[in-house]
Amino acid sequence: MSEDEAALRARLAQLRIEHRDLDAAIDRLVHDPAMDQLRLTRLKKRRLLLKDMIRRIEDRLIPDDIA
């Protein structure tokens, strides 16, 4: 494994943890009677951004094989 690949895998692990933590925060916020809609929207946008970043890194790590 090259240093670049190792760095990508480490970054991927960090992004997955942050995505999981955002899922939990969003779930708690949704069930809060005093929910702040603006905060919820911002968290959801951040979670979507993380999902896109995760997908891009996974695409770089897993080559497309046309067989």
mmCIF file of the N, C-alpha and C atoms, coordinates in Angstrom:
data_MODEL
# 
_entry.id   MODEL 
# 
loop_
_atom_site.group_PDB 
_atom_site.id 
_atom_site.type_symbol 
_atom_site.label_atom_id 
_atom_site.label_alt_id 
_atom_site.label_comp_id 
_atom_site.label_asym_id 
_atom_site.label_entity_id 
_atom_site.label_seq_id 
_atom_site.pdbx_PDB_ins_code 
_atom_site.Cartn_x 
_atom_site.Cartn_y 
_atom_site.Cartn_z 
_atom_site.occupancy 
_atom_site.B_iso_or_equiv 
_atom_site.pdbx_formal_charge 
_atom_site.auth_seq_id 
_atom_site.auth_comp_id 
_atom_site.auth_asym_id 
_atom_site.auth_atom_id 
_atom_site.pdbx_PDB_model_num 
ATOM 1   N N  . MET A 1 1  ? 0.848   -1.167 0.000   1.00 0.00 ? 1  MET A N  1 
ATOM 2   C CA . MET A 1 1  ? 0.000   0.000  0.000   1.00 0.00 ? 1  MET A CA 1 
ATOM 3   C C  . MET A 1 1  ? 0.903   1.243  0.000   1.00 0.00 ? 1  MET A C  1 
ATOM 4   N N  . SER A 1 2  ? 0.635   2.154  -0.896  1.00 0.00 ? 2  SER A N  1 
ATOM 5   C CA . SER A 1 2  ? 1.437   3.364  -0.985  1.00 0.00 ? 2  SER A CA 1 
ATOM 6   C C  . SER A 1 2  ? 1.042   4.344  0.129   1.00 0.00 ? 2  SER A C  1 
ATOM 7   N N  . GLU A 1 3  ? 1.894   5.346  0.331   1.00 0.00 ? 3  GLU A N  1 
ATOM 8   C CA . GLU A 1 3  ? 1.602   6.363  1.349   1.00 0.00 ? 3  GLU A CA 1 
ATOM 9   C C  . GLU A 1 3  ? 0.332   7.122  0.992   1.00 0.00 ? 3  GLU A C  1 
ATOM 10  N N  . ASP A 1 4  ? 0.140   7.374  -0.308  1.00 0.00 ? 4  ASP A N  1 
ATOM 11  C CA . ASP A 1 4  ? -1.056  8.087  -0.762  1.00 0.00 ? 4  ASP A CA 1 
ATOM 12  C C  . ASP A 1 4  ? -2.315  7.277  -0.450  1.00 0.00 ? 4  ASP A C  1 
ATOM 13  N N  . GLU A 1 5  ? -2.256  5.994  -0.720  1.00 0.00 ? 5  GLU A N  1 
ATOM 14  C CA . GLU A 1 5  ? -3.411  5.134  -0.440  1.00 0.00 ? 5  GLU A CA 1 
ATOM 15  C C  . GLU A 1 5  ? -3.675  5.056  1.059   1.00 0.00 ? 5  GLU A C  1 
ATOM 16  N N  . ALA A 1 6  ? -2.626  4.965  1.843   1.00 0.00 ? 6  ALA A N  1 
ATOM 17  C CA . ALA A 1 6  ? -2.774  4.914  3.297   1.00 0.00 ? 6  ALA A CA 1 
ATOM 18  C C  . ALA A 1 6  ? -3.402  6.207  3.817   1.00 0.00 ? 6  ALA A C  1 
ATOM 19  N N  . ALA A 1 7  ? -2.978  7.334  3.262   1.00 0.00 ? 7  ALA A N  1 
ATOM 20  C CA . ALA A 1 7  ? -3.541  8.621  3.665   1.00 0.00 ? 7  ALA A CA 1 
ATOM 21  C C  . ALA A 1 7  ? -5.021  8.702  3.284   1.00 0.00 ? 7  ALA A C  1 
ATOM 22  N N  . LEU A 1 8  ? -5.366  8.203  2.100   1.00 0.00 ? 8  LEU A N  1 
ATOM 23  C CA . LEU A 1 8  ? -6.768  8.204  1.682   1.00 0.00 ? 8  LEU A CA 1 
ATOM 24  C C  . LEU A 1 8  ? -7.616  7.328  2.594   1.00 0.00 ? 8  LEU A C  1 
ATOM 25  N N  . ARG A 1 9  ? -7.084  6.169  2.952   1.00 0.00 ? 9  ARG A N  1 
ATOM 26  C CA . ARG A 1 9  ? -7.829  5.268  3.850   1.00 0.00 ? 9  ARG A CA 1 
ATOM 27  C C  . ARG A 1 9  ? -8.016  5.885  5.231   1.00 0.00 ? 9  ARG A C  1 
ATOM 28  N N  . ALA A 1 10 ? -6.991  6.585  5.714   1.00 0.00 ? 10 ALA A N  1 
ATOM 29  C CA . ALA A 1 10 ? -7.111  7.248  7.012   1.00 0.00 ? 10 ALA A CA 1 
ATOM 30  C C  . ALA A 1 10 ? -8.158  8.360  6.944   1.00 0.00 ? 10 ALA A C  1 
ATOM 31  N N  . ARG A 1 11 ? -8.135  9.134  5.880   1.00 0.00 ? 11 ARG A N  1 
ATOM 32  C CA . ARG A 1 11 ? -9.114  10.214 5.700   1.00 0.00 ? 11 ARG A CA 1 
ATOM 33  C C  . ARG A 1 11 ? -10.523 9.649  5.577   1.00 0.00 ? 11 ARG A C  1 
ATOM 34  N N  . LEU A 1 12 ? -10.637 8.541  4.861   1.00 0.00 ? 12 LEU A N  1 
ATOM 35  C CA . LEU A 1 12 ? -11.932 7.884  4.701   1.00 0.00 ? 12 LEU A CA 1 
ATOM 36  C C  . LEU A 1 12 ? -12.487 7.454  6.059   1.00 0.00 ? 12 LEU A C  1 
ATOM 37  N N  . ALA A 1 13 ? -11.643 6.898  6.898   1.00 0.00 ? 13 ALA A N  1 
ATOM 38  C CA . ALA A 1 13 ? -12.077 6.474  8.233   1.00 0.00 ? 13 ALA A CA 1 
ATOM 39  C C  . ALA A 1 13 ? -12.549 7.678  9.050   1.00 0.00 ? 13 ALA A C  1 
ATOM 40  N N  . GLN A 1 14 ? -11.824 8.794  8.962   1.00 0.00 ? 14 GLN A N  1 
ATOM 41  C CA . GLN A 1 14 ? -12.220 10.007 9.684   1.00 0.00 ? 14 GLN A CA 1 
ATOM 42  C C  . GLN A 1 14 ? -13.574 10.518 9.197   1.00 0.00 ? 14 GLN A C  1 
ATOM 43  N N  . LEU A 1 15 ? -13.759 10.533 7.894   1.00 0.00 ? 15 LEU A N  1 
ATOM 44  C CA . LEU A 1 15 ? -15.021 11.033 7.336   1.00 0.00 ? 15 LEU A CA 1 
ATOM 45  C C  . LEU A 1 15 ? -16.187 10.133 7.722   1.00 0.00 ? 15 LEU A C  1 
ATOM 46  N N  . ARG A 1 16 ? -15.966 8.844  7.749   1.00 0.00 ? 16 ARG A N  1 
ATOM 47  C CA . ARG A 1 16 ? -17.041 7.915  8.146   1.00 0.00 ? 16 ARG A CA 1 
ATOM 48  C C  . ARG A 1 16 ? -17.438 8.127  9.601   1.00 0.00 ? 16 ARG A C  1 
ATOM 49  N N  . ILE A 1 17 ? -16.456 8.369  10.458  1.00 0.00 ? 17 ILE A N  1 
ATOM 50  C CA . ILE A 1 17 ? -16.757 8.631  11.865  1.00 0.00 ? 17 ILE A CA 1 
ATOM 51  C C  . ILE A 1 17 ? -17.559 9.923  11.997  1.00 0.00 ? 17 ILE A C  1 
ATOM 52  N N  . GLU A 1 18 ? -17.125 10.963 11.313  1.00 0.00 ? 18 GLU A N  1 
ATOM 53  C CA . GLU A 1 18 ? -17.838 12.235 11.372  1.00 0.00 ? 18 GLU A CA 1 
ATOM 54  C C  . GLU A 1 18 ? -19.260 12.087 10.820  1.00 0.00 ? 18 GLU A C  1 
ATOM 55  N N  . HIS A 1 19 ? -19.426 11.319 9.750   1.00 0.00 ? 19 HIS A N  1 
ATOM 56  C CA . HIS A 1 19 ? -20.752 11.085 9.164   1.00 0.00 ? 19 HIS A CA 1 
ATOM 57  C C  . HIS A 1 19 ? -21.643 10.354 10.166  1.00 0.00 ? 19 HIS A C  1 
ATOM 58  N N  . ARG A 1 20 ? -21.093 9.342  10.815  1.00 0.00 ? 20 ARG A N  1 
ATOM 59  C CA . ARG A 1 20 ? -21.858 8.586  11.817  1.00 0.00 ? 20 ARG A CA 1 
ATOM 60  C C  . ARG A 1 20 ? -22.268 9.485  12.984  1.00 0.00 ? 20 ARG A C  1 
ATOM 61  N N  . ASP A 1 21 ? -21.343 10.326 13.434  1.00 0.00 ? 21 ASP A N  1 
ATOM 62  C CA . ASP A 1 21 ? -21.645 11.245 14.535  1.00 0.00 ? 21 ASP A CA 1 
ATOM 63  C C  . ASP A 1 21 ? -22.732 12.243 14.138  1.00 0.00 ? 21 ASP A C  1 
ATOM 64  N N  . LEU A 1 22 ? -22.686 12.724 12.903  1.00 0.00 ? 22 LEU A N  1 
ATOM 65  C CA . LEU A 1 22 ? -23.729 13.636 12.429  1.00 0.00 ? 22 LEU A CA 1 
ATOM 66  C C  . LEU A 1 22 ? -25.085 12.940 12.363  1.00 0.00 ? 22 LEU A C  1 
ATOM 67  N N  . ASP A 1 23 ? -25.093 11.681 11.938  1.00 0.00 ? 23 ASP A N  1 
ATOM 68  C CA . ASP A 1 23 ? -26.343 10.912 11.930  1.00 0.00 ? 23 ASP A CA 1 
ATOM 69  C C  . ASP A 1 23 ? -26.968 10.894 13.317  1.00 0.00 ? 23 ASP A C  1 
ATOM 70  N N  . ALA A 1 24 ? -26.139 10.634 14.317  1.00 0.00 ? 24 ALA A N  1 
ATOM 71  C CA . ALA A 1 24 ? -26.631 10.568 15.696  1.00 0.00 ? 24 ALA A CA 1 
ATOM 72  C C  . ALA A 1 24 ? -27.134 11.937 16.154  1.00 0.00 ? 24 ALA A C  1 
ATOM 73  N N  . ALA A 1 25 ? -26.396 12.992 15.832  1.00 0.00 ? 25 ALA A N  1 
ATOM 74  C CA . ALA A 1 25 ? -26.802 14.338 16.232  1.00 0.00 ? 25 ALA A CA 1 
ATOM 75  C C  . ALA A 1 25 ? -28.113 14.736 15.560  1.00 0.00 ? 25 ALA A C  1 
ATOM 76  N N  . ILE A 1 26 ? -28.244 14.410 14.292  1.00 0.00 ? 26 ILE A N  1 
ATOM 77  C CA . ILE A 1 26 ? -29.471 14.727 13.560  1.00 0.00 ? 26 ILE A CA 1 
ATOM 78  C C  . ILE A 1 26 ? -30.644 13.963 14.150  1.00 0.00 ? 26 ILE A C  1 
ATOM 79  N N  . ASP A 1 27 ? -30.431 12.705 14.476  1.00 0.00 ? 27 ASP A N  1 
ATOM 80  C CA . ASP A 1 27 ? -31.499 11.892 15.062  1.00 0.00 ? 27 ASP A CA 1 
ATOM 81  C C  . ASP A 1 27 ? -31.961 12.477 16.394  1.00 0.00 ? 27 ASP A C  1 
ATOM 82  N N  . ARG A 1 28 ? -30.999 12.903 17.212  1.00 0.00 ? 28 ARG A N  1 
ATOM 83  C CA . ARG A 1 28 ? -31.360 13.510 18.503  1.00 0.00 ? 28 ARG A CA 1 
ATOM 84  C C  . ARG A 1 28 ? -32.120 14.821 18.283  1.00 0.00 ? 28 ARG A C  1 
ATOM 85  N N  . LEU A 1 29 ? -31.672 15.615 17.343  1.00 0.00 ? 29 LEU A N  1 
ATOM 86  C CA . LEU A 1 29 ? -32.290 16.912 17.092  1.00 0.00 ? 29 LEU A CA 1 
ATOM 87  C C  . LEU A 1 29 ? -33.710 16.759 16.560  1.00 0.00 ? 29 LEU A C  1 
ATOM 88  N N  . VAL A 1 30 ? -33.928 15.781 15.709  1.00 0.00 ? 30 VAL A N  1 
ATOM 89  C CA . VAL A 1 30 ? -35.258 15.549 15.152  1.00 0.00 ? 30 VAL A CA 1 
ATOM 90  C C  . VAL A 1 30 ? -36.264 15.214 16.253  1.00 0.00 ? 30 VAL A C  1 
ATOM 91  N N  . HIS A 1 31 ? -35.801 14.512 17.281  1.00 0.00 ? 31 HIS A N  1 
ATOM 92  C CA . HIS A 1 31 ? -36.696 14.099 18.362  1.00 0.00 ? 31 HIS A CA 1 
ATOM 93  C C  . HIS A 1 31 ? -36.755 15.113 19.509  1.00 0.00 ? 31 HIS A C  1 
ATOM 94  N N  . ASP A 1 32 ? -36.131 16.242 19.349  1.00 0.00 ? 32 ASP A N  1 
ATOM 95  C CA . ASP A 1 32 ? -36.134 17.294 20.365  1.00 0.00 ? 32 ASP A CA 1 
ATOM 96  C C  . ASP A 1 32 ? -37.320 18.218 20.109  1.00 0.00 ? 32 ASP A C  1 
ATOM 97  N N  . PRO A 1 33 ? -38.192 18.387 21.105  1.00 0.00 ? 33 PRO A N  1 
ATOM 98  C CA . PRO A 1 33 ? -39.359 19.247 20.895  1.00 0.00 ? 33 PRO A CA 1 
ATOM 99  C C  . PRO A 1 33 ? -38.989 20.709 20.612  1.00 0.00 ? 33 PRO A C  1 
ATOM 100 N N  . ALA A 1 34 ? -37.827 21.148 21.063  1.00 0.00 ? 34 ALA A N  1 
ATOM 101 C CA . ALA A 1 34 ? -37.389 22.524 20.829  1.00 0.00 ? 34 ALA A CA 1 
ATOM 102 C C  . ALA A 1 34 ? -36.388 22.573 19.671  1.00 0.00 ? 34 ALA A C  1 
ATOM 103 N N  . MET A 1 35 ? -36.660 21.775 18.641  1.00 0.00 ? 35 MET A N  1 
ATOM 104 C CA . MET A 1 35 ? -35.747 21.626 17.508  1.00 0.00 ? 35 MET A CA 1 
ATOM 105 C C  . MET A 1 35 ? -35.478 22.965 16.818  1.00 0.00 ? 35 MET A C  1 
ATOM 106 N N  . ASP A 1 36 ? -34.220 23.189 16.499  1.00 0.00 ? 36 ASP A N  1 
ATOM 107 C CA . ASP A 1 36 ? -33.799 24.372 15.752  1.00 0.00 ? 36 ASP A CA 1 
ATOM 108 C C  . ASP A 1 36 ? -33.701 23.964 14.277  1.00 0.00 ? 36 ASP A C  1 
ATOM 109 N N  . GLN A 1 37 ? -34.654 24.409 13.474  1.00 0.00 ? 37 GLN A N  1 
ATOM 110 C CA . GLN A 1 37 ? -34.739 23.983 12.078  1.00 0.00 ? 37 GLN A CA 1 
ATOM 111 C C  . GLN A 1 37 ? -33.511 24.393 11.278  1.00 0.00 ? 37 GLN A C  1 
ATOM 112 N N  . LEU A 1 38 ? -32.980 25.583 11.531  1.00 0.00 ? 38 LEU A N  1 
ATOM 113 C CA . LEU A 1 38 ? -31.798 26.045 10.813  1.00 0.00 ? 38 LEU A CA 1 
ATOM 114 C C  . LEU A 1 38 ? -30.592 25.158 11.119  1.00 0.00 ? 38 LEU A C  1 
ATOM 115 N N  . ARG A 1 39 ? -30.416 24.824 12.382  1.00 0.00 ? 39 ARG A N  1 
ATOM 116 C CA . ARG A 1 39 ? -29.305 23.942 12.771  1.00 0.00 ? 39 ARG A CA 1 
ATOM 117 C C  . ARG A 1 39 ? -29.458 22.566 12.125  1.00 0.00 ? 39 ARG A C  1 
ATOM 118 N N  . LEU A 1 40 ? -30.674 22.047 12.130  1.00 0.00 ? 40 LEU A N  1 
ATOM 119 C CA . LEU A 1 40 ? -30.943 20.753 11.514  1.00 0.00 ? 40 LEU A CA 1 
ATOM 120 C C  . LEU A 1 40 ? -30.591 20.778 10.028  1.00 0.00 ? 40 LEU A C  1 
ATOM 121 N N  . THR A 1 41 ? -30.989 21.830 9.340   1.00 0.00 ? 41 THR A N  1 
ATOM 122 C CA . THR A 1 41 ? -30.695 21.955 7.913   1.00 0.00 ? 41 THR A CA 1 
ATOM 123 C C  . THR A 1 41 ? -29.193 22.010 7.668   1.00 0.00 ? 41 THR A C  1 
ATOM 124 N N  . ARG A 1 42 ? -28.474 22.748 8.489   1.00 0.00 ? 42 ARG A N  1 
ATOM 125 C CA . ARG A 1 42 ? -27.016 22.838 8.334   1.00 0.00 ? 42 ARG A CA 1 
ATOM 126 C C  . ARG A 1 42 ? -26.343 21.489 8.565   1.00 0.00 ? 42 ARG A C  1 
ATOM 127 N N  . LEU A 1 43 ? -26.811 20.765 9.583   1.00 0.00 ? 43 LEU A N  1 
ATOM 128 C CA . LEU A 1 43 ? -26.235 19.444 9.858   1.00 0.00 ? 43 LEU A CA 1 
ATOM 129 C C  . LEU A 1 43 ? -26.497 18.480 8.699   1.00 0.00 ? 43 LEU A C  1 
ATOM 130 N N  . LYS A 1 44 ? -27.690 18.541 8.145   1.00 0.00 ? 44 LYS A N  1 
ATOM 131 C CA . LYS A 1 44 ? -28.025 17.667 7.020   1.00 0.00 ? 44 LYS A CA 1 
ATOM 132 C C  . LYS A 1 44 ? -27.179 17.991 5.789   1.00 0.00 ? 44 LYS A C  1 
ATOM 133 N N  . LYS A 1 45 ? -26.935 19.278 5.541   1.00 0.00 ? 45 LYS A N  1 
ATOM 134 C CA . LYS A 1 45 ? -26.084 19.664 4.414   1.00 0.00 ? 45 LYS A CA 1 
ATOM 135 C C  . LYS A 1 45 ? -24.657 19.175 4.626   1.00 0.00 ? 45 LYS A C  1 
ATOM 136 N N  . ARG A 1 46 ? -24.164 19.301 5.852   1.00 0.00 ? 46 ARG A N  1 
ATOM 137 C CA . ARG A 1 46 ? -22.811 18.832 6.169   1.00 0.00 ? 46 ARG A CA 1 
ATOM 138 C C  . ARG A 1 46 ? -22.729 17.316 5.986   1.00 0.00 ? 46 ARG A C  1 
ATOM 139 N N  . ARG A 1 47 ? -23.760 16.603 6.430   1.00 0.00 ? 47 ARG A N  1 
ATOM 140 C CA . ARG A 1 47 ? -23.774 15.149 6.285   1.00 0.00 ? 47 ARG A CA 1 
ATOM 141 C C  . ARG A 1 47 ? -23.757 14.752 4.810   1.00 0.00 ? 47 ARG A C  1 
ATOM 142 N N  . LEU A 1 48 ? -24.494 15.460 3.983   1.00 0.00 ? 48 LEU A N  1 
ATOM 143 C CA . LEU A 1 48 ? -24.515 15.184 2.551   1.00 0.00 ? 48 LEU A CA 1 
ATOM 144 C C  . LEU A 1 48 ? -23.143 15.459 1.926   1.00 0.00 ? 48 LEU A C  1 
ATOM 145 N N  . LEU A 1 49 ? -22.511 16.536 2.331   1.00 0.00 ? 49 LEU A N  1 
ATOM 146 C CA . LEU A 1 49 ? -21.170 16.849 1.852   1.00 0.00 ? 49 LEU A CA 1 
ATOM 147 C C  . LEU A 1 49 ? -20.190 15.737 2.229   1.00 0.00 ? 49 LEU A C  1 
ATOM 148 N N  . LEU A 1 50 ? -20.292 15.259 3.457   1.00 0.00 ? 50 LEU A N  1 
ATOM 149 C CA . LEU A 1 50 ? -19.420 14.164 3.902   1.00 0.00 ? 50 LEU A CA 1 
ATOM 150 C C  . LEU A 1 50 ? -19.665 12.904 3.077   1.00 0.00 ? 50 LEU A C  1 
ATOM 151 N N  . LYS A 1 51 ? -20.923 12.624 2.803   1.00 0.00 ? 51 LYS A N  1 
ATOM 152 C CA . LYS A 1 51 ? -21.257 11.448 1.995   1.00 0.00 ? 51 LYS A CA 1 
ATOM 153 C C  . LYS A 1 51 ? -20.623 11.543 0.615   1.00 0.00 ? 51 LYS A C  1 
ATOM 154 N N  . ASP A 1 52 ? -20.676 12.723 0.026   1.00 0.00 ? 52 ASP A N  1 
ATOM 155 C CA . ASP A 1 52 ? -20.055 12.932 -1.289  1.00 0.00 ? 52 ASP A CA 1 
ATOM 156 C C  . ASP A 1 52 ? -18.538 12.754 -1.212  1.00 0.00 ? 52 ASP A C  1 
ATOM 157 N N  . MET A 1 53 ? -17.932 13.292 -0.165  1.00 0.00 ? 53 MET A N  1 
ATOM 158 C CA . MET A 1 53 ? -16.484 13.162 0.008   1.00 0.00 ? 53 MET A CA 1 
ATOM 159 C C  . MET A 1 53 ? -16.088 11.693 0.186   1.00 0.00 ? 53 MET A C  1 
ATOM 160 N N  . ILE A 1 54 ? -16.876 10.965 0.963   1.00 0.00 ? 54 ILE A N  1 
ATOM 161 C CA . ILE A 1 54 ? -16.620 9.535  1.177   1.00 0.00 ? 54 ILE A CA 1 
ATOM 162 C C  . ILE A 1 54 ? -16.696 8.789  -0.149  1.00 0.00 ? 54 ILE A C  1 
ATOM 163 N N  . ARG A 1 55 ? -17.715 9.076  -0.919  1.00 0.00 ? 55 ARG A N  1 
ATOM 164 C CA . ARG A 1 55 ? -17.903 8.404  -2.203  1.00 0.00 ? 55 ARG A CA 1 
ATOM 165 C C  . ARG A 1 55 ? -16.733 8.683  -3.154  1.00 0.00 ? 55 ARG A C  1 
ATOM 166 N N  . ARG A 1 56 ? -16.258 9.935  -3.174  1.00 0.00 ? 56 ARG A N  1 
ATOM 167 C CA . ARG A 1 56 ? -15.123 10.278 -4.052  1.00 0.00 ? 56 ARG A CA 1 
ATOM 168 C C  . ARG A 1 56 ? -13.857 9.521  -3.652  1.00 0.00 ? 56 ARG A C  1 
ATOM 169 N N  . ILE A 1 57 ? -13.607 9.430  -2.357  1.00 0.00 ? 57 ILE A N  1 
ATOM 170 C CA . ILE A 1 57 ? -12.417 8.694  -1.901  1.00 0.00 ? 57 ILE A CA 1 
ATOM 171 C C  . ILE A 1 57 ? -12.561 7.213  -2.204  1.00 0.00 ? 57 ILE A C  1 
ATOM 172 N N  . GLU A 1 58 ? -13.740 6.657  -1.975  1.00 0.00 ? 58 GLU A N  1 
ATOM 173 C CA . GLU A 1 58 ? -13.958 5.239  -2.293  1.00 0.00 ? 58 GLU A CA 1 
ATOM 174 C C  . GLU A 1 58 ? -13.749 4.983  -3.778  1.00 0.00 ? 58 GLU A C  1 
ATOM 175 N N  . ASP A 1 59 ? -14.196 5.893  -4.615  1.00 0.00 ? 59 ASP A N  1 
ATOM 176 C CA . ASP A 1 59 ? -14.010 5.744  -6.063  1.00 0.00 ? 59 ASP A CA 1 
ATOM 177 C C  . ASP A 1 59 ? -12.532 5.760  -6.427  1.00 0.00 ? 59 ASP A C  1 
ATOM 178 N N  . ARG A 1 60 ? -11.738 6.550  -5.722  1.00 0.00 ? 60 ARG A N  1 
ATOM 179 C CA . ARG A 1 60 ? -10.295 6.581  -6.005  1.00 0.00 ? 60 ARG A CA 1 
ATOM 180 C C  . ARG A 1 60 ? -9.602  5.309  -5.533  1.00 0.00 ? 60 ARG A C  1 
ATOM 181 N N  . LEU A 1 61 ? -10.109 4.734  -4.435  1.00 0.00 ? 61 LEU A N  1 
ATOM 182 C CA . LEU A 1 61 ? -9.474  3.528  -3.876  1.00 0.00 ? 61 LEU A CA 1 
ATOM 183 C C  . LEU A 1 61 ? -9.878  2.251  -4.587  1.00 0.00 ? 61 LEU A C  1 
ATOM 184 N N  . ILE A 1 62 ? -11.084 2.239  -5.150  1.00 0.00 ? 62 ILE A N  1 
ATOM 185 C CA . ILE A 1 62 ? -11.596 1.048  -5.815  1.00 0.00 ? 62 ILE A CA 1 
ATOM 186 C C  . ILE A 1 62 ? -11.635 1.322  -7.313  1.00 0.00 ? 62 ILE A C  1 
ATOM 187 N N  . PRO A 1 63 ? -10.684 0.810  -8.049  1.00 0.00 ? 63 PRO A N  1 
ATOM 188 C CA . PRO A 1 63 ? -10.656 1.082  -9.495  1.00 0.00 ? 63 PRO A CA 1 
ATOM 189 C C  . PRO A 1 63 ? -11.810 0.409  -10.222 1.00 0.00 ? 63 PRO A C  1 
ATOM 190 N N  . ASP A 1 64 ? -12.215 1.042  -11.309 1.00 0.00 ? 64 ASP A N  1 
ATOM 191 C CA . ASP A 1 64 ? -13.265 0.466  -12.154 1.00 0.00 ? 64 ASP A CA 1 
ATOM 192 C C  . ASP A 1 64 ? -12.648 -0.629 -13.019 1.00 0.00 ? 64 ASP A C  1 
ATOM 193 N N  . ASP A 1 65 ? -13.128 -1.849 -12.852 1.00 0.00 ? 65 ASP A N  1 
ATOM 194 C CA . ASP A 1 65 ? -12.661 -2.973 -13.668 1.00 0.00 ? 65 ASP A CA 1 
ATOM 195 C C  . ASP A 1 65 ? -13.772 -3.334 -14.633 1.00 0.00 ? 65 ASP A C  1 
ATOM 196 N N  . ILE A 1 66 ? -13.470 -3.207 -15.903 1.00 0.00 ? 66 ILE A N  1 
ATOM 197 C CA . ILE A 1 66 ? -14.424 -3.621 -16.926 1.00 0.00 ? 66 ILE A CA 1 
ATOM 198 C C  . ILE A 1 66 ? -13.945 -4.986 -17.422 1.00 0.00 ? 66 ILE A C  1 
ATOM 199 N N  . ALA A 1 67 ? -14.633 -6.002 -16.951 1.00 0.00 ? 67 ALA A N  1 
ATOM 200 C CA . ALA A 1 67 ? -14.203 -7.359 -17.304 1.00 0.00 ? 67 ALA A CA 1 
ATOM 201 C C  . ALA A 1 67 ? -15.335 -8.119 -17.941 1.00 0.00 ? 67 ALA A C  1 
# 
